[in-house]
Structures are given as structure tokens and as C-alpha cells.
Amino acid sequence: MMKTDAVRIVLLCSKAFATLMTALHHHWCKMITIKKYPNRRLYDTSKSQYVNLDYIKTLIDEREDFTVIDSKTEEDITKSLLLQIISESETDENQSLLTNSLLKQLIRYYDTDMEIYVRQYLEQSLVHFIEQQDQVQGMMKNMLDNNPFNIFNKMMEENIHMWTKKPKK
């Protein structure tokens, strides 16, 4: 067996495993299902209401699990919708994350033996980056909460509360 055949087998197995894991995840987790209708409207089945892309962005920001299903074919079109959100965000140069150079480099990895490794590397790198950001934000919040001025303000508020409290008769 040639090296490229072995890589293809690994890719097929990993895709099958990913499909299985997605199905299990949908089954065991409370997954929000968004249906996309032919008129391009999005419908959140968990809340029984129509939603828009800003609502989807909110779900993402709140780290809610969701899937987007085509209402006619029942096909999972989550990736397509996520790419649409990225595409719309990338048109604004002020909030663009993906430079032309980065996009060209990513495109070069499609249909190569390295595609799966690049995907895993990028995914793991972002997960690690987000974990670090959460830690830094937690430390900053802790520092602000425990800063001497905040402690002094809390003491003053308690004193004012005690002074303004009516004595019991």
C-alpha cells in the first residue's frame, strides 16, 4: 500500500469518526436546532421563533451548541452558515481576522496530505488561545475585585449603611 493510500484511509476513518461523534453529541447534549427554510429564514426550534444571523452570533459568543439544518433535505448546513457569518465579518476591514496572505496559505493546504493536520493544529491552537484568554480575564477580574480602592469603597458602603440604618425601638 502506498503512503497516499494510507493517508486517504486515515482521512476516511477520521471523517467517519467525526460523523459518529457529531451524532452522539447531538443525542446526548442539549443541542439547539436551527432550521433554514427556502426563503432563507432561520427558525430556532428550541424557542419556536424566527431568528437572524445576529442571534446565531450570540449563540456562538455564549458558547451554546447548535446545528443548522436545511428544512427540505434535513442536511446539516452549519458550516455553510458559519462561513457566511465569517464572510460577512471579513468584508469589514476594521474587524477582519483573515488576511489575504493567511487565506492563500490555508487554500494551499486543501487536497494535500497535510490538510487534516493543519485543521487539527488550527483547532487545537484556537482552543488553547481561548483558554489562555479566559485565564487572563479571570486574573484581571480578580485583580480589580481585590484592588485596595474597591475594598475601601466596600467598607465605606457598609459604614454608610450602618449609619443610615434606623435603630430598633
C-alpha positions as CSV (number, residue, x, y, z in Angstrom):
1,M,0.0,0.0,0.0
2,M,1.3,3.4,-0.9
3,K,1.7,6.3,1.5
4,T,-1.1,8.3,-0.1
5,D,-3.5,5.4,0.1
6,A,-2.7,5.1,3.8
7,V,-3.4,8.8,4.3
8,R,-6.7,8.5,2.4
9,I,-7.7,5.6,4.6
10,V,-6.9,7.6,7.7
11,L,-8.8,10.6,6.4
12,L,-11.9,8.4,5.6
13,C,-11.7,6.9,9.1
14,S,-11.4,10.2,10.8
15,K,-14.3,11.6,8.8
16,A,-16.5,8.6,9.8
17,F,-15.4,9.0,13.4
18,A,-16.2,12.8,13.3
19,T,-19.7,12.0,11.9
20,L,-20.3,9.4,14.6
21,M,-19.1,11.8,17.3
22,T,-21.4,14.5,16.0
23,A,-24.3,12.2,16.1
24,L,-23.6,11.1,19.6
25,H,-23.1,14.7,20.7
26,H,-26.5,15.7,19.2
27,H,-28.1,12.8,21.0
28,W,-26.6,13.3,24.5
29,C,-26.3,17.1,24.6
30,K,-29.0,19.6,24.5
31,M,-28.3,20.8,21.0
32,I,-30.2,23.9,19.7
33,T,-31.5,23.1,16.3
34,I,-31.9,26.0,13.8
35,K,-33.9,25.2,10.6
36,K,-33.1,27.1,7.5
37,Y,-36.1,27.5,5.2
38,P,-36.0,28.0,1.4
39,N,-36.9,31.7,1.9
40,R,-33.6,31.9,3.8
41,R,-35.3,32.5,7.1
42,L,-33.8,30.8,10.2
43,Y,-36.0,29.2,12.8
44,D,-34.9,28.2,16.3
45,T,-36.9,25.1,17.2
46,S,-36.0,25.3,20.9
47,K,-37.6,28.7,21.3
48,S,-40.2,28.4,18.4
49,Q,-39.2,31.7,16.9
50,Y,-37.5,33.1,13.8
51,V,-34.0,34.3,14.3
52,N,-31.3,36.2,12.4
53,L,-27.5,36.0,12.0
54,D,-27.0,38.3,15.0
55,Y,-28.8,35.7,17.1
56,I,-26.5,33.0,15.8
57,K,-23.5,35.2,16.6
58,T,-24.9,35.5,20.2
59,L,-25.2,31.7,20.4
60,I,-21.5,31.5,19.4
61,D,-20.5,34.2,21.9
62,E,-22.3,32.4,24.7
63,R,-20.7,29.1,23.6
64,E,-24.1,27.4,23.0
65,D,-24.1,24.2,20.9
66,F,-26.3,24.5,17.9
67,T,-26.7,22.9,14.5
68,V,-28.3,24.4,11.4
69,I,-30.5,22.0,9.3
70,D,-31.9,22.6,5.8
71,S,-35.7,22.3,6.3
72,K,-36.2,20.4,3.0
73,T,-33.2,18.0,2.8
74,E,-32.5,17.7,6.6
75,E,-28.9,18.2,5.7
76,D,-26.5,19.7,8.3
77,I,-25.6,23.1,6.8
78,T,-24.0,24.6,10.0
79,K,-20.6,25.0,8.3
80,S,-22.2,26.9,5.4
81,L,-23.9,29.3,7.8
82,L,-20.7,29.8,9.9
83,L,-18.8,30.5,6.7
84,Q,-21.5,33.1,5.7
85,I,-21.0,34.8,9.1
86,I,-17.2,34.8,8.7
87,S,-17.6,36.1,5.1
88,E,-19.8,39.0,6.2
89,S,-17.5,39.8,9.0
90,E,-14.4,39.8,6.8
91,T,-15.9,42.4,4.4
92,D,-15.3,45.0,7.2
93,E,-11.5,45.6,7.1
94,N,-11.6,47.0,10.7
95,Q,-12.7,43.7,12.1
96,S,-11.1,41.3,9.7
97,L,-9.1,38.4,11.2
98,L,-8.1,36.6,8.0
99,T,-5.6,38.5,5.8
100,N,-5.2,37.7,2.1
101,S,-1.9,36.0,2.9
102,L,-3.4,33.8,5.5
103,L,-6.3,32.8,3.3
104,K,-3.9,31.9,0.4
105,Q,-1.8,29.8,2.8
106,L,-4.9,27.9,4.0
107,I,-6.1,27.3,0.5
108,R,-2.7,25.8,-0.4
109,Y,-3.4,23.0,2.2
110,Y,-6.7,21.9,0.7
111,D,-6.4,18.5,-1.1
112,T,-3.0,17.8,0.3
113,D,-1.8,15.1,2.7
114,M,-1.3,17.8,5.4
115,E,-5.0,19.0,5.3
116,I,-6.1,17.1,8.4
117,Y,-3.0,18.0,10.4
118,V,-3.5,21.7,9.6
119,R,-7.1,21.5,10.6
120,Q,-6.2,19.8,13.9
121,Y,-3.4,22.3,14.5
122,L,-5.6,25.3,13.9
123,E,-8.4,23.9,16.1
124,Q,-6.1,23.0,19.0
125,S,-4.3,26.3,18.8
126,L,-7.5,28.3,19.0
127,V,-8.8,26.2,21.9
128,H,-5.5,26.8,23.7
129,F,-5.6,30.5,22.9
130,I,-9.2,30.9,24.2
131,E,-8.3,29.0,27.4
132,Q,-5.4,31.4,28.0
133,Q,-7.6,34.4,27.3
134,D,-10.2,33.1,29.8
135,Q,-7.4,32.7,32.4
136,V,-6.1,36.2,31.8
137,Q,-9.6,37.7,32.0
138,G,-10.2,35.8,35.3
139,M,-7.0,37.1,36.7
140,M,-7.8,40.7,35.7
141,K,-11.3,40.5,37.2
142,N,-9.7,39.1,40.4
143,M,-7.2,41.9,40.5
144,L,-10.0,44.5,40.0
145,D,-12.2,43.0,42.6
146,N,-9.3,42.9,45.2
147,N,-7.9,46.3,44.4
148,P,-7.5,48.5,47.5
149,F,-9.8,51.2,46.2
150,N,-12.6,48.6,45.7
151,I,-12.0,47.2,49.2
152,F,-12.1,50.8,50.6
153,N,-15.3,51.5,48.7
154,K,-17.0,48.4,50.1
155,M,-16.0,49.4,53.6
156,M,-17.4,52.9,53.1
157,E,-20.7,51.5,51.7
158,E,-21.0,49.2,54.7
159,N,-20.4,52.1,57.1
160,I,-22.9,54.3,55.3
161,H,-25.4,51.5,55.5
162,M,-24.8,51.2,59.3
163,W,-25.1,54.9,59.9
164,T,-28.3,55.3,57.9
165,K,-29.9,52.3,59.4
166,K,-32.7,53.2,61.7
167,P,-32.3,52.0,65.3
168,K,-34.7,49.4,66.5
169,K,-37.2,50.6,69.1
